[in-house]
Structure formats: C-alpha cells, structure tokens
Amino acid sequence: DTDISASAAATVPPQSSHDWKKDMTPRPAALALLGSIAVAGLLAGCSASGNTSDVSFTPNVTTDVPAAANEVEDVRWNLPNGEPTSLDPALSAVESNSTVVGNLCEALLTPTVTGENLPGLATSVERTDDVTYVIQLREGVAFWDGAPMTAEDVVFSIERVLQPELGSSWAGWSLQGVDSVEATGDLEVTVVLSSPNALLEQYLATPAFTVVEKAFAEQAGTSFGTAEGGVMCTGPYKLGEWKSGSEITIQRNDGWWNTEASPKVGQYTFSFTTDPAAQAAALRSGDLDGSWGVPVSQ
C-alpha cells in the first residue's frame, strides 16, 4: 500500500526533534506521477518468407520527469481490479481501495520515495523510553467539513483500527504491540507499547495511523467508508460522489493545510473497468487518461 507523491515541490521547515531534511515536504498522494514511467518496445516483424523472426523487446524506462507546471481540470483513471470495497483507510490494504484512499486521507507521518518519513499530521515524535512515544500534532489542520483535527480524533482513529470487529489487516501488523493510546494534550498523543518495537516510527506513516473525524465516523457507524456513508479525512482531495457500480470522483481540497504543495489536478474520476480489451479501447479513444496494470498484450 504505497502512496504516490505529487510532483509539486515545496519546503516545509522541520518542526521536530528528528533531523528531517529541509529540501523535502509532505506531498499530496495524488496521481501526478502516474505518467512518470513510460515503457517503449519494438517487436520485430515477419520475414519475407512468412516465418516469424526473433522477437525482441527493449524497454526504455523513464523514472525522472520535470515537476508539474500546469493546472489540469480533470483526470480520468481506471481501477483495473474493480470497484473499491471501502474507502475506510483502516480497510485500505487492497489496491483499488488504496489508490483512492491515498489521495483522501493522511497518516501522522508522510512516506517518501526514498524511504524517509517526514512530518505529516504530526510535526514531531519523541521516544521518551523504550516503549513510550510522545507525538505532537500539527496545529491548524481541518477535516473537509471544517472541523479542526484534535488529539481525540487521532486516539479514536488508532483505537478503531484495533477493534477486532472492524477486521483491519493493519491491526496485526503496524499496530502490533500497541498497549495504549492517550490524548495527553490538545495536540499531543502518547502511544505506549507492550514491548520495544524499533519499527513503530515507520508504521506511523502507514494507514494504521491515518486520521479520520471521530464525530463523522461515529455517526456513520457501519456505513463509514461505503458509498452511502462516505468518509471524512484531512487530505489534499475530498470525496465528491461515489456512484456505485460506475465511478468515484474526488475533488481538490482547497482547505488543505499544506498550502505549499497544492495539487494541480482539480478532480479525479475513477472508473472500474476490469476487462483488458475494454481498458485498452478506452485508453486509445481518450475516454481514460490512464490505468494501472495495462496488459502487455494490449
């Protein structure tokens, strides 16, 4: 479950006891780099006698592209594995789910392509002993509905992932060994483990530590994350409309806290075409701008 960073670059001053690099910043998990890998191949034709010659494929892989410069009103992207089963970040360990959720919801830390975690909804993490982590939260973060993010929202979000009835796969991995989570200040959360875990700080950048609005989730109940119940997060995009069986639209969140890395795409529309031939036809016609996993045969 890997978020893809947008290409808008900005600098956020370090606000932590950690030595986070100044030349990197949390970036929206929008799909702005989806066009950064292009593979070109040449297949040899048939010989004059009609016999098939040796077939060769020489990939030319591009991994470095210029930073995005232009605004784009709408991008249509296909989810080849089908419609998401949920937009609840606690249930995001599925490709279709995570592709959408990664643009909507944020974790306490922000992962980068280098493997380094940067400040996200948390500005610092201090380990006070082998099992205790004191997390300072970012001030001025709001959910899409305008409600401020609080320590109570963070505690609620972590604790709900641990609920067996939710069935989150993150509970047995990223949250393994979490003994307690407590709001120890208006913008401070303390996590205590049952035993030392050197990977805990890495896990703070996973969906296990993604924050949802407590009041919204409680009101939605079991419909949270569904087409009927929706979801409420803090990310660079907000949920627009989910037409079950057809498409999901997400829209740029102009109230996103990270004003230095504003997304350049106004709206994404996700379709759910699973047939490879139909995917290729939609890409060729321009009905789709892109898709994961386009079959080589197409």
C-alpha positions in Angstrom: 0.0 0.0 0.0 2.2 2.8 -1.3 1.1 6.4 -1.8 2.3 8.1 -4.9 3.6 11.7 -4.2 2.6 14.6 -6.5 5.3 16.4 -8.2 4.7 19.9 -6.8 7.8 20.7 -4.7 7.9 22.9 -1.7 9.9 23.3 1.5 8.5 22.8 5.0 10.7 23.9 7.9 11.5 21.0 10.2 9.3 21.0 13.4 10.7 18.0 15.2 13.4 16.6 17.3 14.2 14.4 14.3 16.6 15.6 11.5 14.1 15.7 8.7 15.6 17.1 5.6 14.6 20.7 4.7 14.5 20.0 1.0 11.6 17.6 1.2 8.0 18.1 2.2 4.8 16.1 2.7 3.1 16.0 -0.7 -0.4 15.0 -1.8 -0.8 11.4 -2.7 -2.4 12.4 -5.9 -1.6 10.5 -9.1 0.5 13.2 -10.7 3.5 10.9 -11.1 1.4 8.2 -12.8 2.8 9.2 -16.1 6.4 9.1 -15.0 7.1 5.5 -16.1 6.9 5.0 -19.9 7.9 1.7 -21.5 8.5 1.6 -25.2 9.1 -1.6 -27.1 9.8 -2.7 -30.6 8.6 -6.1 -31.9 10.4 -7.5 -35.0 8.1 -8.3 -37.9 7.9 -11.4 -40.1 10.5 -12.4 -42.6 9.9 -12.2 -46.3 9.2 -15.9 -46.4 6.5 -15.5 -43.8 8.4 -17.2 -41.0 8.3 -15.4 -37.7 11.7 -13.8 -36.8 13.2 -13.5 -33.4 11.0 -11.2 -31.2 12.9 -8.6 -29.2 11.6 -6.2 -26.5 13.9 -3.3 -25.4 12.3 -1.3 -22.6 13.2 2.3 -22.3 12.2 3.2 -18.7 11.8 6.8 -17.7 11.9 7.5 -13.9 12.6 11.2 -13.8 10.3 13.8 -15.2 10.1 17.6 -14.8 7.9 19.0 -11.9 4.3 19.6 -12.8 3.7 23.1 -14.1 0.2 23.3 -15.4 -3.3 23.1 -13.8 -5.5 20.2 -15.1 -9.2 20.3 -14.6 -10.0 16.6 -14.7 -8.2 13.3 -15.0 -10.0 10.0 -15.6 -8.2 7.0 -14.1 -9.2 3.3 -14.2 -9.1 0.8 -11.4 -8.4 -2.4 -13.2 -9.1 -4.6 -10.1 -12.6 -3.3 -9.9 -14.7 -1.0 -7.6 -13.2 -0.3 -4.2 -14.8 -2.4 -1.4 -14.4 0.5 1.0 -12.9 4.0 1.3 -12.2 3.4 5.0 -8.4 3.9 5.4 -8.5 1.1 8.0 -9.6 -1.3 5.2 -7.3 0.2 2.6 -4.9 -2.8 2.1 -6.4 -3.5 -1.3 -5.2 -1.9 -4.5 -8.4 -0.4 -5.7 -9.2 0.9 -2.2 -5.7 2.3 -1.5 -5.5 4.1 -4.9 -8.4 6.3 -4.0 -7.9 6.5 -0.2 -4.3 7.5 -0.6 -5.5 10.8 -2.1 -8.1 11.4 0.6 -6.7 10.5 4.0 -3.4 11.2 5.8 -1.2 9.5 8.4 0.7 11.0 11.2 3.9 10.9 9.1 4.4 11.2 5.4 6.3 8.5 3.5 8.7 9.4 0.6 10.1 7.5 -2.3 13.5 7.4 -0.6 12.0 5.5 2.4 12.3 8.5 4.7 9.3 9.7 6.7 8.6 13.4 7.0 6.2 15.4 9.2 2.6 14.9 8.2 -0.3 15.4 10.6 2.3 15.0 13.3 5.2 17.5 13.5 7.4 15.5 15.9 7.7 12.1 17.5 9.8 11.8 20.7 10.6 8.4 22.2 10.8 9.1 26.0 11.8 5.5 26.8 11.9 2.1 25.1 8.1 1.8 24.8 6.7 5.3 25.0 6.3 7.7 22.1 5.0 11.3 22.5 3.5 12.7 19.3 3.0 16.4 18.7 0.2 17.1 16.2 0.1 19.8 13.6 -1.8 22.9 14.5 -4.4 24.3 12.1 -5.4 21.0 10.4 -9.1 20.7 9.5 -11.3 18.0 8.1 -13.1 18.6 4.8 -16.2 19.7 6.8 -14.2 22.4 8.5 -13.9 20.7 11.9 -10.5 21.0 13.5 -8.4 17.9 13.9 -7.8 17.1 17.6 -5.9 14.6 19.7 -9.2 12.9 20.4 -9.7 12.3 16.6 -6.2 10.7 16.5 -6.8 8.5 19.5 -10.2 7.4 18.1 -8.7 6.6 14.7 -5.9 4.4 16.1 -8.2 2.6 18.6 -10.8 1.8 16.0 -8.2 0.0 13.8 -7.6 -2.2 16.8 -11.2 -3.3 17.1 -11.5 -6.9 16.1 -15.0 -6.4 14.7 -13.6 -3.9 12.1 -11.3 -6.6 10.7 -8.5 -4.2 9.7 -5.4 -6.0 8.4 -3.3 -3.2 9.8 -4.1 -4.2 13.4 -1.9 -7.3 13.3 1.0 -5.5 11.6 1.5 -1.8 12.2 -0.3 -1.8 15.5 1.1 -5.0 16.8 2.2 -4.4 20.4 0.4 -1.1 20.9 -0.7 -1.2 24.6 -2.4 2.2 25.0 -3.1 5.4 23.1 -3.9 8.5 25.1 -4.5 12.2 24.4 -2.0 13.9 26.7 -2.7 17.4 25.4 -4.8 19.3 23.0 -2.4 18.5 20.2 -0.4 15.7 21.9 -0.9 11.9 21.8 1.1 9.3 23.7 1.5 5.8 22.5 2.7 3.1 24.8 3.8 -0.3 23.6 3.8 -3.6 25.5 7.4 -4.2 24.4 10.0 -2.3 22.4 9.4 -2.2 18.6 12.1 -0.5 16.5 9.7 -0.2 13.5 7.0 1.8 15.3 8.1 5.2 13.9 8.0 3.7 10.4 4.5 2.4 11.0 3.3 6.0 11.8 3.4 6.6 8.1 1.0 3.7 7.3 -2.8 3.7 7.1 -2.8 2.2 10.7 -2.1 5.7 11.9 -4.3 7.6 9.4 -6.7 10.0 11.0 -10.5 10.2 10.4 -13.0 12.5 12.1 -14.4 10.9 15.2 -17.8 12.5 15.2 -18.4 11.7 11.5 -17.3 8.1 11.8 -19.4 7.5 14.9 -22.5 9.0 13.2 -21.9 6.9 10.1 -21.5 3.7 12.1 -21.1 0.6 9.9 -21.7 2.6 6.8 -18.5 4.6 7.2 -16.3 4.2 4.1 -19.2 3.0 1.9 -21.0 4.7 -1.0 -23.8 5.6 1.4 -21.8 6.6 4.5 -18.8 8.3 2.9 -15.6 9.2 4.7 -14.2 12.3 6.4 -10.4 13.0 6.3 -7.9 15.8 6.1 -6.1 15.1 2.8 -5.4 17.0 -0.4 -8.6 15.6 -2.0 -12.1 15.2 -0.7 -14.7 12.7 -1.7 -17.0 14.0 -4.3 -19.5 11.4 -5.5 -19.5 7.7 -5.4 -21.8 6.2 -8.0 -21.8 2.6 -7.0 -21.1 0.3 -10.0 -20.0 3.3 -12.1 -17.4 5.7 -10.8 -15.9 7.7 -7.9 -14.9 11.3 -8.1 -12.6 13.1 -5.7 -12.1 16.9 -5.7 -9.2 19.1 -4.7 -9.4 20.2 -1.1 -8.6 23.9 -1.3 -8.6 24.0 2.5 -5.7 21.5 2.8 -3.2 22.5 5.4 -0.1 22.1 3.2 -0.6 25.2 1.1 3.0 24.9 -0.4 2.2 21.7 -2.2 -1.3 22.3 -3.6 -2.4 19.6 -6.1 -2.6 20.7 -9.7 -5.4 18.4 -10.7 -8.9 19.7 -9.9 -10.7 16.4 -10.0 -10.1 12.7 -10.4 -12.7 10.4 -11.8 -12.0 6.7 -11.1 -13.8 4.0 -13.2 -13.9 0.3 -12.5 -13.3 -1.4 -15.9 -11.8 -4.9 -15.4 -11.8 -6.2 -18.9 -8.4 -5.7 -20.5 -9.8 -5.2 -24.0 -12.2 -2.6 -22.8 -9.4 -0.9 -20.8 -7.3 -0.6 -23.9 -10.1 0.7 -26.0 -10.9 3.4 -23.5 -7.3 4.4 -23.3 -7.0 4.6 -27.1 -10.2 6.6 -27.5 -9.2 9.1 -24.8 -12.1 8.1 -22.5 -9.5 7.2 -20.0 -6.3 9.1 -19.2 -4.5 6.2 -17.5 -4.7 2.9 -15.7 -2.6 0.6 -13.6 -1.6 -2.8 -15.0 -2.3 -2.3 -18.6 -1.8 -5.8 -20.2 1.4 -6.0 -22.3 -0.7 -7.7 -25.0 -2.7 -4.5 -25.4 
